[in-house]
């Protein structure tokens, strides 16, 4: 059961990475991907990107990262200089990244 949980978490992280990269794809390619997703009764790119937006909103509200999933979603947003983050929110999220990373290192004895 544990390996299934780890595999699921890895797939989710991989999907988030892919979704963040898709932002850079040409518009016609994104349109084609969306059409294929719809044809197969799958969520659209906009719906998939909405998951990351919700994660960012939650972290901004509580000013704390709680999971690796949140960590990687926030990291992608902070390093994307073309994102719509305000300077204030980018600094807040960057601080959250640092605090999360530091707390993980302390727990692991590093």
Backbone as CSV, one residue per row, in Angstrom:
resi,resn,N_x,N_y,N_z,CA_x,CA_y,CA_z,C_x,C_y,C_z
1,UNK,0.820,-1.186,0.000,0.000,0.000,0.000,0.870,1.258,0.000
2,UNK,1.994,1.210,0.725,2.861,2.382,0.803,3.448,2.723,-0.562
3,UNK,3.853,1.709,-1.330,4.441,1.973,-2.643,3.414,2.582,-3.594
4,UNK,2.149,2.215,-3.450,1.094,2.801,-4.280,0.934,4.285,-3.953
5,UNK,1.008,4.628,-2.686,0.907,6.020,-2.255,2.082,6.831,-2.790
6,UNK,3.265,6.273,-2.724,4.463,6.948,-3.221,4.366,7.140,-4.732
7,UNK,3.902,6.118,-5.432,3.755,6.205,-6.888,2.734,7.276,-7.261
8,UNK,1.633,7.323,-6.529,0.589,8.313,-6.800,1.131,9.726,-6.583
9,UNK,1.879,9.906,-5.515,2.463,11.216,-5.210,3.451,11.625,-6.306
10,UNK,4.241,10.663,-6.783,5.205,10.940,-7.849,4.523,11.324,-9.156
11,UNK,3.442,10.632,-9.481,2.685,10.965,-10.687,2.087,12.363,-10.591
12,UNK,1.573,12.687,-9.424,0.972,14.005,-9.218,2.020,15.099,-9.393
13,UNK,3.204,14.899,-8.837,4.287,15.871,-8.951,4.726,16.006,-10.411
14,UNK,4.842,14.879,-11.100,5.214,14.900,-12.505,4.197,15.641,-13.357
15,UNK,2.918,15.427,-13.059,1.853,16.114,-13.784,1.923,17.619,-13.545
16,UNK,2.181,18.015,-12.311,2.308,19.449,-12.011,3.475,20.063,-12.774
17,UNK,4.593,19.337,-12.856,5.748,19.830,-13.609,5.386,20.016,-15.078
18,UNK,4.699,19.036,-15.639,4.303,19.107,-17.038,3.353,20.275,-17.279
19,UNK,2.410,20.461,-16.397,1.441,21.556,-16.542,2.158,22.896,-16.507
20,UNK,3.145,23.033,-15.636,3.872,24.311,-15.569,4.681,24.537,-16.841
21,UNK,5.180,23.485,-17.458,5.939,23.612,-18.699,5.026,23.935,-19.878
22,UNK,3.800,23.458,-19.844,2.856,23.676,-20.937,2.569,25.162,-21.127
23,UNK,2.706,25.948,-20.080,2.488,27.394,-20.205,3.343,27.995,-21.309
24,UNK,4.500,27.397,-21.563,5.443,27.914,-22.553,5.170,27.392,-23.963
25,UNK,4.259,26.439,-24.114,3.964,25.862,-25.426,3.267,26.881,-26.316
26,UNK,3.420,26.754,-27.636,2.683,27.630,-28.555,1.169,27.428,-28.391
27,UNK,0.431,28.493,-28.662,-1.017,28.475,-28.458,-1.696,27.359,-29.253
28,UNK,-1.283,27.137,-30.502,-1.928,26.101,-31.311,-1.704,24.706,-30.742
29,UNK,-0.546,24.479,-30.139,-0.274,23.189,-29.509,-1.143,23.007,-28.264
30,UNK,-1.272,24.072,-27.461,-2.136,24.006,-26.272,-3.586,23.750,-26.673
31,UNK,-4.023,24.369,-27.768,-5.389,24.161,-28.262,-5.585,22.704,-28.675
32,UNK,-4.585,22.135,-29.338,-4.659,20.733,-29.766,-4.679,19.791,-28.559
33,UNK,-3.876,20.093,-27.569,-3.852,19.267,-26.352,-5.211,19.333,-25.660
34,UNK,-5.766,20.539,-25.549,-7.089,20.701,-24.934,-8.153,19.906,-25.679
35,UNK,-8.115,19.956,-26.998,-9.101,19.226,-27.800,-8.989,17.728,-27.548
36,UNK,-7.754,17.234,-27.453,-7.539,15.813,-27.187,-8.027,15.439,-25.791
37,UNK,-7.756,16.286,-24.825,-8.213,16.024,-23.455,-9.736,15.973,-23.408
38,UNK,-10.380,16.931,-24.038,-11.848,16.969,-24.061,-12.427,15.736,-24.744
39,UNK,-11.814,15.337,-25.847,-12.279,14.169,-26.600,-12.215,12.904,-25.746
40,UNK,-11.284,12.876,-24.824,-11.113,11.705,-23.954,-11.735,11.901,-22.576
41,UNK,-12.625,12.895,-22.473,-13.328,13.182,-21.210,-12.388,13.416,-20.032
42,UNK,-11.322,14.152,-20.306,-10.341,14.503,-19.279,-10.403,15.994,-19.010
43,UNK,-9.900,16.434,-17.862,-9.896,17.873,-17.546,-9.055,18.662,-18.556
44,UNK,-9.472,19.882,-18.843,-8.730,20.751,-19.757,-7.473,21.282,-19.074
45,UNK,-6.599,21.873,-19.869,-5.386,22.470,-19.309,-5.723,23.551,-18.291
46,UNK,-6.741,24.345,-18.584,-7.141,25.402,-17.662,-7.589,24.806,-16.320
47,UNK,-8.333,23.712,-16.377,-8.778,23.057,-15.143,-7.587,22.492,-14.377
48,UNK,-6.645,21.898,-15.104,-5.457,21.345,-14.458,-4.597,22.446,-13.850
49,UNK,-4.478,23.574,-14.556,-3.706,24.695,-14.018,-4.410,25.303,-12.810
50,UNK,-5.715,25.174,-12.753,-6.490,25.680,-11.618,-6.103,25.014,-10.314
51,UNK,-5.649,23.766,-10.396,-5.204,23.054,-9.183,-4.027,23.802,-8.566
52,UNK,-3.071,24.205,-9.397,-1.909,24.953,-8.891,-2.326,26.303,-8.332
53,UNK,-3.254,26.950,-8.994,-3.741,28.255,-8.517,-4.352,28.113,-7.132
54,UNK,-5.126,27.058,-6.921,-5.749,26.830,-5.609,-4.698,26.568,-4.537
55,UNK,-3.672,25.821,-4.899,-2.587,25.557,-3.943,-1.918,26.869,-3.552
56,UNK,-1.631,27.710,-4.527,-0.973,28.992,-4.268,-1.849,29.862,-3.378
57,UNK,-3.141,29.905,-3.659,-4.068,30.698,-2.841,-4.088,30.205,-1.397
58,UNK,-4.114,28.875,-1.215,-4.125,28.315,0.153,-2.863,28.687,0.919
59,UNK,-1.720,28.559,0.259,-0.449,28.861,0.923,-0.359,30.348,1.240
60,UNK,-0.794,31.195,0.324,-0.782,32.633,0.603,-1.670,32.956,1.801
61,UNK,-2.811,32.309,1.886,-3.748,32.585,2.978,-3.168,32.173,4.330
62,UNK,-2.598,30.975,4.389,-2.089,30.489,5.682,-0.634,30.852,5.917
63,UNK,0.035,31.327,4.852,1.440,31.730,4.905,2.347,30.606,5.400
64,UNK,2.036,29.421,4.902,2.827,28.251,5.297,2.635,27.142,4.273
65,UNK,3.723,26.467,3.948,3.688,25.290,3.079,3.657,24.073,3.985
66,UNK,2.743,23.157,3.706,2.597,21.978,4.565,3.050,20.675,3.912
67,UNK,3.041,20.613,2.583,3.349,19.352,1.904,4.355,19.569,0.782
68,UNK,4.954,18.472,0.334,5.867,18.552,-0.806,5.121,18.987,-2.066
69,UNK,3.885,18.549,-2.212,3.073,18.970,-3.353,2.962,20.495,-3.384
70,UNK,2.664,21.082,-2.243,2.584,22.544,-2.156,3.953,23.164,-2.423
71,UNK,4.992,22.571,-1.854,6.349,23.091,-2.024,6.704,23.219,-3.499
72,UNK,6.494,22.146,-4.257,6.873,22.168,-5.668,5.989,23.093,-6.489
73,UNK,4.704,23.176,-6.181,3.808,24.097,-6.896,4.238,25.540,-6.645
74,UNK,4.564,25.847,-5.396,4.991,27.205,-5.039,6.343,27.517,-5.666
75,UNK,7.250,26.575,-5.624,8.580,26.783,-6.206,8.462,27.110,-7.691
76,UNK,7.635,26.367,-8.417,7.432,26.630,-9.852,6.912,28.043,-10.084
77,UNK,5.983,28.474,-9.253,5.387,29.803,-9.418,6.392,30.904,-9.092
78,UNK,7.172,30.711,-8.053,8.132,31.736,-7.627,9.251,31.909,-8.658
79,UNK,9.715,30.809,-9.246,10.813,30.938,-10.214,10.337,31.395,-11.591
80,UNK,9.015,31.333,-11.830,8.461,31.794,-13.098,8.321,33.317,-13.051
81,UNK,9.273,34.022,-13.631,9.266,35.480,-13.576,8.148,36.097,-14.414
82,UNK,7.475,35.284,-15.223,6.350,35.764,-16.014,5.009,35.515,-15.333
83,UNK,5.046,34.969,-14.127,3.792,34.707,-13.415,3.156,36.031,-12.983
84,UNK,1.916,35.961,-12.587,1.170,37.168,-12.200,1.331,37.531,-10.727
85,UNK,2.319,36.962,-10.077,2.527,37.253,-8.656,2.958,38.698,-8.451
86,UNK,2.404,39.300,-7.417,2.897,40.619,-7.026,4.252,40.427,-6.349
87,UNK,5.014,41.479,-6.261,6.313,41.404,-5.596,6.139,40.951,-4.150
88,UNK,5.116,41.506,-3.495,4.847,41.148,-2.100,4.533,39.656,-1.957
89,UNK,3.672,39.122,-2.819,3.318,37.707,-2.739,4.492,36.807,-3.106
90,UNK,5.303,37.239,-4.087,6.476,36.452,-4.461,7.436,36.357,-3.281
91,UNK,7.628,37.467,-2.575,8.519,37.466,-1.402,7.950,36.589,-0.287
92,UNK,6.646,36.663,-0.076,6.000,35.841,0.951,6.151,34.358,0.622
93,UNK,5.887,34.003,-0.633,6.002,32.595,-1.032,7.449,32.120,-0.971
94,UNK,8.378,32.985,-1.308,9.795,32.632,-1.220,10.184,32.352,0.234
95,UNK,9.663,33.176,1.138,9.919,32.950,2.570,9.320,31.609,3.010
96,UNK,8.124,31.300,2.527,7.477,30.023,2.863,8.308,28.840,2.365
97,UNK,8.864,28.991,1.158,9.734,27.936,0.615,10.936,27.699,1.523
98,UNK,11.570,28.788,1.922,12.756,28.696,2.769,12.411,28.058,4.110
99,UNK,11.323,28.492,4.709,10.918,27.936,6.004,10.591,26.455,5.899
100,UNK,9.904,26.055,4.834,9.562,24.644,4.654,10.827,23.820,4.463
101,UNK,11.712,24.298,3.612,12.953,23.576,3.343,13.803,23.466,4.605
102,UNK,13.904,24.547,5.371,14.686,24.536,6.604,14.077,23.574,7.622
103,UNK,12.757,23.565,7.736,12.104,22.675,8.710,12.308,21.218,8.327
104,UNK,12.343,20.897,7.037,12.572,19.516,6.591,14.001,19.108,6.888
105,UNK,14.954,20.030,6.698,16.352,19.706,6.974,16.567,19.458,8.462
106,UNK,15.932,20.277,9.299,16.067,20.099,10.757,15.504,18.756,11.183
107,UNK,14.353,18.382,10.621,13.731,17.111,10.972,14.587,15.929,10.539
108,UNK,15.315,16.098,9.419,16.149,15.029,8.905,17.570,15.074,9.449
109,UNK,17.819,16.021,10.356,19.120,16.107,10.997,20.212,16.703,10.130
110,UNK,19.826,17.472,9.118,20.836,18.092,8.239,21.052,19.522,8.605
